[in-house]
Amino acid sequence: MNWKTIFNPFERFDEKHLLLTGILAVILSIATGYWTNTAFTSIYRISNVENASFKIIATTTLLSFLAAIVVLFILGKILNSKTRIIDIVNTVLISQLALILFQCIGKISYIKLAGKNVIKYESDPSGTFPFLDFLIMISMTLISIITLIYSITLFYNGFKTATNIKKWQHIVLFCVVSLVSTLVCQVIINKII
């Protein structure tokens, strides 16, 4: 295994294995969401859900992934008529796997406490600076940014592999369509929950 495999598993692994991993990721994200009272309201957006039932968390998570799959599949077919649905499904599901980490972070009470301590110090800077709490917040920010970049890289590489896009215009179109569809999905699903 090399760096290329880590950042583009779609070229190395069989699509059936990737699909199984993706389905397990969806099940894990729903179970984790139920445990943490969070749900994917679009790809790259995890929201807290008040009085969350398993049905609401499962529905919103599945709808957000389905919306991304449908939009990417339509775009993929426009860019390359040979685009297969399994490749798009794998792209969306595998790219979201790393984001399950974000669902779990909210359950770690010390991270919440560290954030509150830093905010408390900012509003009233008397006393000693909460250096350890600040270090935890900076570390969590770095971990979050790295995880998000990795997930976006998987998303892009999966779509690029599925559609075989090479032109810069197609890449820009992919970025714009992904951003707009993510924002629209967030608005619609937030109204549902």
Secondary structure in CASP SS format (residue, H / E / C, confidence):
PFRMAT SS
TARGET T0000
AUTHOR 0000-0000-0000
METHOD secondary structure of the structure
MODEL  1
M C 1.00
N C 1.00
W H 1.00
K H 1.00
T H 1.00
I H 1.00
F H 1.00
N C 1.00
P H 1.00
F H 1.00
E H 1.00
R H 1.00
F C 1.00
D C 1.00
E H 1.00
K H 1.00
H H 1.00
L H 1.00
L H 1.00
L H 1.00
T H 1.00
G H 1.00
I H 1.00
L H 1.00
A H 1.00
V H 1.00
I H 1.00
L H 1.00
S H 1.00
I H 1.00
A H 1.00
T H 1.00
G H 1.00
Y H 1.00
W H 1.00
T H 1.00
N C 1.00
T E 1.00
A E 1.00
F E 1.00
T E 1.00
S E 1.00
I C 1.00
Y C 1.00
R E 1.00
I E 1.00
S E 1.00
N E 1.00
V C 1.00
E C 1.00
N C 1.00
A C 1.00
S C 1.00
F H 1.00
K H 1.00
I H 1.00
I H 1.00
A H 1.00
T H 1.00
T H 1.00
T H 1.00
L H 1.00
L H 1.00
S H 1.00
F H 1.00
L H 1.00
A H 1.00
A H 1.00
I H 1.00
V H 1.00
V H 1.00
L H 1.00
F H 1.00
I H 1.00
L H 1.00
G H 1.00
K H 1.00
I H 1.00
L H 1.00
N C 1.00
S C 1.00
K C 1.00
T C 1.00
R C 1.00
I H 1.00
I H 1.00
D H 1.00
I H 1.00
V H 1.00
N H 1.00
T H 1.00
V H 1.00
L H 1.00
I H 1.00
S H 1.00
Q H 1.00
L H 1.00
A C 1.00
L C 1.00
I H 1.00
L H 1.00
F H 1.00
Q H 1.00
C H 1.00
I H 1.00
G C 1.00
K C 1.00
I C 1.00
S H 1.00
Y H 1.00
I H 1.00
K H 1.00
L H 1.00
A H 1.00
G H 1.00
K H 1.00
N H 1.00
V H 1.00
I H 1.00
K H 1.00
Y H 1.00
E H 1.00
S H 1.00
D C 1.00
P C 1.00
S C 1.00
G C 1.00
T C 1.00
F C 1.00
P C 1.00
F H 1.00
L H 1.00
D H 1.00
F H 1.00
L H 1.00
I H 1.00
M H 1.00
I H 1.00
S H 1.00
M H 1.00
T H 1.00
L H 1.00
I H 1.00
S H 1.00
I H 1.00
I H 1.00
T H 1.00
L H 1.00
I H 1.00
Y H 1.00
S H 1.00
I H 1.00
T H 1.00
L H 1.00
F H 1.00
Y H 1.00
N H 1.00
G H 1.00
F H 1.00
K H 1.00
T H 1.00
A H 1.00
T H 1.00
N C 1.00
I C 1.00
K C 1.00
K C 1.00
W H 1.00
Q H 1.00
H H 1.00
I H 1.00
V H 1.00
L H 1.00
F H 1.00
C H 1.00
V H 1.00
V H 1.00
S H 1.00
L H 1.00
V H 1.00
S H 1.00
T H 1.00
L H 1.00
V H 1.00
C H 1.00
Q H 1.00
V H 1.00
I H 1.00
I H 1.00
N H 1.00
K H 1.00
I H 1.00
I C 1.00
END
